[in-house]
């Protein structure tokens, strides 16, 4: 059995509310072990056998349960631990003026991102792997961070599943 984290795209936005208890039940119903939700932003830690099409199987099960499509980006906890060990943000740390984010991709297109990519005073992409993009979001005058981070996904066109998480979520998900 492998410990995985499912990062769900587009839940708890607008009318697309998914309660953590319902999400856990959905994963239990699909036959996964040790399912538990992590924070309230569409993250599920669970154990399963590695199999081709696992993310697609979860997407199908979630759509049947909730009645709308939910994109799933999977990472093993081992992969997340390797990501953390690689220290992709170097000496940059979160503070009152900076937040750290990882854009997680379903398909290996991250290295196709034009670099350097930045919007002055909004965000800077520091690096990218095939599956992950690491960015610093800067505090803007209105108090928001990285309002333009959604621009990252636009570089890949339609059909590329991407979801973004704060680095603290990745640290917790890595276990």
N, C-alpha and C positions, 0 to 999 in steps of 0.2 A: 504494500500500500504506500502511496505517496501522499504527502500533505500538500494540498493546493490552496491557492487563494483565487477566488473568482472576483474580479473587479467588474461590477455591472455598470453599464452605460445608460444614462438617462432615467434612473429611478429617483423618486422623491423630488421630481421637478414638476411644478404645476399640478395637474390633476393625476399625474402618474405616481401615486403614493403606494409604497410597499412597506408594510410593517415588518420589523425585524423578526417577530415571531412567525409571521406568515412565510417569510423568506427562508427561515430555518426549516420550517415544516416542508416547504417545497423541496429543499435539498434532501431532507430525510425521505420524502416520498419517492424521490428518484433513486433511492438506494445508496446514498453516500453516507459514510461514517463520520462521526465526530463533528457534524456541521454546527457552526456557530457564527453569528454575525459579528462583525467588527465595526464599531462606530455606527452611525446611522446614515451612512452615505453609500450603501450598496457594495459592501465588501463581505464575502463569506469565506471562512476558512473551513476546509473539509478534507476528508481522506477518500481516496479512490484508487483503483488500478489505473495505470496509464493506458490510454486507448486512443486510437485515431478518432478524430471527430468529437472528442469529449466536450469541447466548448459548444459545438453545434447541438449536441444532445441536451446540454443544460439550457441553451436558448430555447429549444423546442419545449422542454418541460416548463420553463418559466412562462412562455407565451400561453401554454395551455392553462396554467394555474392563474395567471393575472389578466389575460385577455389582451395584451399588447406586447409588441416585440421588445425584448431587452437584450442588448448586445453584451457579450461576455468576453472578457480578456482574462486568460488564465496565466498564472505563474506558479511554479512550485515554490514552496517555502525555501527550498535549497537554492533556487535561482535568485530569490529575493535576498537571501543571506549573502550570496556572492555579489549582488548589486551593492549591498551595504558595505561589504568588505572592500570593494573597489573604490570607495570614497569619491563618487563622481562630482561632488561639489568642492572637493579640495578643502581649502581653508575657509571657504565662505560658510557662514552659519546664519541661521535665522535670528532676526532681531526685530526691533520696532520698524525698521525700514526695508526689510527683505524677507521674503518667504520663498521656500524651496519647493519645487514641483517636479514630478515625473509624469510625462505623457507616456502611457502604456499602449502599445500597438498590438493588434491581433496578428497582422501580417508583417513580414520583415521588410519594411520600407523606410525605417528611420534614417538610415545613412543617405537616403536620397534627398534629405532636407538640405536646402541651400544654406551653406554656412559662410560667414557668420550670419546669424539671424537675430535681430534685435529691433526693438522699438524703443527709442530713447525715452528714459524715464518710466517705462512700462515693464519691459522684460528683456532678458538676455538668455538665449539658448547657449549653454556652456558646452554641451557635447551630445552626441547621439550614438547609439548602437543600432543594430538592425531593428530591435524591438522596443527600445526605450529612448526617450528624449529628456534631457535634464536642463531645467531652466530656473533662473532666479527671477522672481516677480518683485518689482520695486513698489514701495508705497507711493501712491499718487496723491496729488494735492487734495482730492476728495476723500482720501482715507482708504480707498480700495487698493488692492494689490493685483497687478497683472491683468487688467481688464482685457487686454488684447491677446491673452494666451490662446484663445480659440483660433487665432490665425494660424497656429502651427498645423492643425489638421487640414486647413484649406490648401496647403501646399501639396497634399497627396490626392486631392480630388475626391469625388463621391465614391462611396463604397469601401473606404478604408475605415475600419473600426478603431477608434482611438478614445481613450478616457484618461483623465488627468487626476492625479492624487497628490496631496501634500506629502512631503518627505516624512513627516511624523507618522502618517498613516502607513507608509511603506515600512518604517522601522517597527511599528506594532505588528504589521502583517508578517514580517520576517520571523517573528517569534523570539 
